Amino acid sequence: MSPLSLGILVSVVTLAVLITGAPVAFSLGAVAIGFLLVFDGFGALSIIPNIFYGGLDNFALLSIPMFILMGGAIASSRAGSDLYEALDRWLYRVPGGLMVSNIGACAIFAALSGSSPATCAAIGKMGIPEMRKRGYPASVATGSIAAGGTLGILIPPSITMIVYGIATETSIGRLFIAGLLPGLMLTGLFIAWGLYSARREGYRFAAKAGVHYTLRQHLEILPRVGPFLLIIAGILWVLYGGVATPSEAAGVGAMFCLILVAVIYRVFRPVELWKILRSAMGESAMIMMIIAAAALFSYMMSSLFITQSLAMWIGELEVNRWVLMGFINVFLLVAGFFLPPVAVILMTAPTLLPIVEAVGFDAIWFAVVLTINMEIGLITPPVGLNLYVINGIAPDVRLQTILWGALPFMGCMVVGIILLCIFPEIALWLPEAMMGRSL
């Protein structure tokens, strides 16, 4: 059997196993071990523990559980509701202001937590009932927050950027900087669509009846939100300034977030702290297992010469580089329908990056394009994690309704990718200005 035929067989078997609903880490590990046993024999079992452990033998991975702990501390408190309330007070008279408030709150909370599901849950619990109460359609109320939550994997600090940096040996600090302007661009596109649709559909002034906020009421809530925003600014500053590594910055950020939720929101009882730690440990273990299993899966693909053959086949295609990038984007989009972002990045980035660089694209730019692709996957079935989170918050709203409300924002993401292709400086200018041109 040729390597390419074997690659198709591996893809079909992997997809079949994933469709059963088995955890991603176990699915990837089982497929990898199965193919190694069939084609390399039982002798392959002796190296599996080394490959599995080697996938986790990277100090930079320590930043992942620390950022997750940081997000867990924020999500467990009223920081999300305070952030939402602050934006609502400032924007409640703006046409479609409540939708804009929700998207803005999602963007800022995404930066605080680095987690799309946490962002959807924190903002959705407050935003969805309030939007529906003020006359917004259920599709708009749910779809806008499902889409806004996806910003968590692009706006720094981003866990998916950390994973990409480790998988491709790319500077994580540079990746964080590269995600900032595209993240703001996407937020702006989301808000622009929200304002346009609000005017078009006629719910542009859905403000609280008879409510008027004074300047004092505008300002009084900011001291509770400001310290968390300063933490994010501090993390970005020490990373961009080369003062600390991602692991060090994540550890200090997690510690300060725990202190702030204890001081500001009185979350200091052992039961409450244990809940935060247990949630962070569970999510961290899941991601680490996926990383280790993906390393084993990648080893299997390389051992059977599937990766090398695929790279050679794509490299020999006599097509324009933009056509090639189009094929890669479609492939990533389809992969995102079935796999979480971390798994897609670990499985595809090491293979695709040499091909992308060989035709003249930048590794940092490609990371941003790939991440936006993964954002689309978060709001598309059958995986579509954000859809299920929102459905859990608003169980009376059907998944199809949530998906229909999120579709325009998927279009905004496609527009964002096109803009990045036309103006790659959106992703590359800030890293080069702050850290110099990469070698």
N, C-alpha and C positions, 0 to 999 in steps of 0.2 A: 504493500500500500504506500502510495506517495505521501510525502509530508503534508501537501495541501489537502489531499483526500482525508488524511488522518486529522488535520485541523478541522475540517468540516464535521467529522465524526465527533470530535471532542466538543465542538460547539453545540451540536444537537443533543449529546448526552448531558452536557452541563445545563442547558436550557430545560431539558426534561426533568432533571433532578431539582432544579430551582422551582419549577412549576408545582412540585409536590408540596411546597410550603416549608421545606426544611430550612433551618437557619443557613444564611449565606456562607458562613465560615465552614460549617460542617459539610455543606454541599461541595464547595471548592476543594476541601481537603479530601473528601471521599472520591471525587472524580480523579484528582491527581494521583492518589494512592492506587486506585483501580487501574488506571492506564499504565502506571509505572510497573505494577505487578504483571500485567499482561504482556508488556513489550520488553521489560528489562529483567523480569523474573524476581524471585523472592530476595535476591541479593540487594535489591533497591531498598528494602525495608531498613537496612542498617544505616542509611544516610538520611532517612526521613527526619529523625529527631534533630539532627544537626541543621538541616535546612529550615525546619520549623522554628527552632530557637534562633537561628541566624537572622530570620526575618524581623526579630524583635531586638536584636543586638545593636541598637543604635541609640545613643544618648539623646538625640533630638526628639525621639518618641516620648520622652518624659513630658514634653510640653503639652501633649494631647490630653492626658488626664488632668493636668493643671488647668488648662483652659476650660475643660468640661466642668471641673469643680468650681471655677470662677462663674461660669454660666449657671450652674446649679444653685449657687448661693444667691444670685440675683433673681432667678426664676422662683425661688422659694419665698421671696419677700414681696412687698407691695411696690417694688421698684418699677415693674412693668405698668401697673395701674397708675402710679404717679406720673410716669412718663407720658402715658396716654392722656391723662387728665390735663397735664401741662400744655401739650400740643392742642388739645381740644379747646382750652380756654383762649389760646392765641388765634386759632383758626376757625372758631365756630361761626363767624360771619362770612367766611370765604365761600364762594360757590362750590358746592361739593366738599365743604371744609372737613366734614367728618371722615370722608373717605381719604382725603389728603392727610388728616391726622393719623389715621390708621396706618397708612403706608409709611409716613414719616416715623411713627413709633416703631414700626417693624424694622425700618432701616437702622435706627439707633439701638434698639434692643438686640438686633442681630449682631451689631458690633460689640455689645456688652456680653452676649452669651455665646456667639459663634455657632449657634445651633438653630437650624431651621424649625424642627418640631417644637423646641422650647419657645421660639418666637411666636409661632402660630398659636400655641396654647396660651401664652401669657397675654398677648394682645387680643386674641380671638375671644377669650372669656368675657372681656369687657366690651370690645368693639362691635362684635356681631349683634348682641341683643340691642345695643344702643342704636346701631344703624337701622335695624329692622323697625325699632320703635319710632324712628323719625321718618319712616316711609321709604327707605332704600329697599329695592328688591332683594330677596334672599340670595339670588345668584351673585349680585354685586357685593353684598355684605360678606359673604363667605369667600367668593373667588378672589377679591382684592387682598384679603388677609392671607389666604393660601399662597398667593403669588408673592406678597410682601415678605412672607417668612423665608422664601428661597434666598433672599439677600444675605442670609446668615452664612452661606458658604462662600460668598465672594468678598463682602466687606471685611477687612481685617479687624481683629485676628481671626483667621479662617482655618479650621481644622483640615479641610480638604487641601488647602494650599500647603500646609505642613506635610501632608501625606505625599502630595506631588513633589515637593522639594526633596523629601527623603527617597522617593522612588526613582527620581531622575538626577539626584545629586545636584540640585539647583539651589541657589541661595534663598532661604526661607524669608529673610529680611527683604530681599529684593522682590520676592513674590507678593509679600504683604503690601509693599508700596504700590506695586503694579495693580493690585485689586482695588485700590482706593478710588481713583477717578472713574473707572468703569462701574464700580458700585454706585457712585453718586450719579453717573449717567443713567443707569438703569432706574434708580430711584426717581430721577427727573422724568424719564419716559413714563413710568408708572403714574406719577402725579399728573403729568400732562394728559394722559388718557383719562384719568379720573375726572379732571376738570372738564374735558371735552364731553365725556359721556354724561356727566351731571347736567350740563347745559342742554345737551341733546334730548335727554329723557325727562327733563323738567323737574328734577328734585335738587336743584342747585342751591336752594336756600333752606335746606332741612335742618334748621337750628333749633335749639331748645326754645319752646314757646315762652315768651316773656322773660327770658334770661338775659342779663347784661352783666359782664364781668368788669370790675374796676381795675385800674392799674395795679393796686395792691393785691387783688386776687390773681392777677396775671403773674405777679412776682413771688407770691408767698410759697408756691409749691416748688420753685426752682432750687432752693437750697437742699431739698431731699434728693433731687435728681443730679444736681451739679457734681457732687463728689464721684459718682460712678463714671460720668463723662470725663472727669479729670484722670481717672484711672486708665481709661482707654487711651486718652491723649498721652499719658505718661508711658504706657506700654509701647505705643507707636514711636514715641520719641527715643526711648532707649534702644529700640530695635533699629530704627533708621539711623540713629547716631552712632551705632556700633558700641554702645555702652554695655550692653548685655546680650547674651544669647537668647534665642526663643524660649529655651527651658527655664532660664533664670527669670526672664520677664514674666513668663506664665506663672511661675511659683510665687513671685512677689505679688502679682496681680490677684491671684487666688486668695492669698493671705489678707490683702487689703479689702477685698470684697467680703470675706467672712467677717472681718472687723466692722465694716460699714453696716452690714445687715444686722449685726448684733447691736451696734450703737444706735442706728437710726430707726430700725424696725423691731428692735428687741427680740431678735431671733437668736437666742443664746441658750435655751434649755437643751439638755443632752438629747432628748427625744427629737427635737427639731434639727439639731446638728447632725445626729445620726441619719436622719432621713436624707439630708443633703449629701452626706458622704456615701451612703448606700446607693443612692441614685447615680452619683458620679462614678462610683466603682463599677456598677453594672454596665453603664454606657461605655466606660473605658475598656472594660474586659471584652465587650462585644467588638469594639473597633480593633483592639489588639489581636483578637482571634482572627478577624478578617484579614488583618495585615499579615499575620503568620501563615494563614492558609493560602493567601494570595501569593506569598513567596514560594510556597511549595508548588502551587499551580504553575507559576512562572517557570520554576525549575523543570517541571514535567514537560511543559511546552518547549523549552530550550533543549532538554535532553532528547526529545523525539524530533528535533530539528524543524518543528512547526513554526516557531518564531522567526528563525533565520530564513526559511523558505518564503514565508509571508512577506517579510521585509524585502527580499530579493524580487518577488513577483510584483509588489507595488512599485519598487524602484525601477523596474524595467518597463512599466507602463509608459507609453509615449503620449502623455497627455499634458496639457497646460497645468502648471502648479496650482492654479486656483480651482481647476476641475478636480484635481487630486484632493485639495483641501475640502471641496464640497463633498466628495465621497467620504472623507474622514469624518466630517461633521454629521452626515447622515448615519454613519456607522455608530458614532458616539451617541447620537440621539436615540437610536434604536436600543443600544445597550443600556441607556439610562431608563428606558421603559421597564426593564426587568431587574436591574441591579442598583443598589445604593451607590452614591457617588464615590465613596472610599473604595469599594470593590472595583468599580470601573477604572478608576485612576490607577490602582495598583496593577490591574491586569493588562491595561492597554498603553499607559504612558511610556513605560520602558521600551516597548516595541515601536510605538508610533513616533516618538521624539526623534530618533536618528533619521527617520524618513522625512519628517517635517523639516529638520535642520538641513538635510541634504539638498532640499529644493529651495532653500533660502529663507525659511521662516524662523522667527526668533522663539527660543524656548520659553521665555517669560510671557510673550504675547500668546503663544499657544496655550499656556496654562490658564490664562484668562478666558480664552475662547472655549476651552474644554470645560471650565467651571460653569460658564453660562449654559452650556449644553446640559450639564448635570442639574442645573436649576430647573430647566424645562422638565427633566425626568422626575423631579420631585412633585410635580403637579399633573403628571400624566399616568393613567393606569397602565399595567395592572399593579405596579408597586406604588407609585404616587403617594409617598408617605404623608405629605402635607394634606392631601385630600382626606385621608383617614383621620388625621388629627382634628381637622375642622369638622368632619362628620361626627366625631365623638363629642365635640363641643355643642354642635347643633344637630342632634340626631333626627330631628323632624325634616331636615333638608336633605334631599337625595344626593347621592354622589354625582349623578349626571348634572344636577343643578349647580353644584360646586364647580365641576369641571367646565360647564358652560360659562360661568362667571369668570373663570381663570383664563379662558381662551384668549381674550384680548391682550392679557399680560404676557402670554406666550408669544404673541405677535410682537410685543415690545422687546422681548428678549431676542427674537430673530433680527429685528431692526438693530438692536445693540450689537449683535455679531457682525452684521453687514457694516455698520459704522466702524467697528474695530478693523475690519478688513480694508476699508477705504482709508481710515486714519489710524494706523497702528500706534501712532504717538499717544493716543488716549491711554494706552497701557504702558508705553515705553518711556514717555517723556519724564515723568516724575522719578522713576528709579534711576534714570541716567542723570537727571539734574541733581539728585541727592547723593547718589553713590557712584557716579561715573559710569561710563560705558562698560558693559560686561565683556570679558575676554572670550 
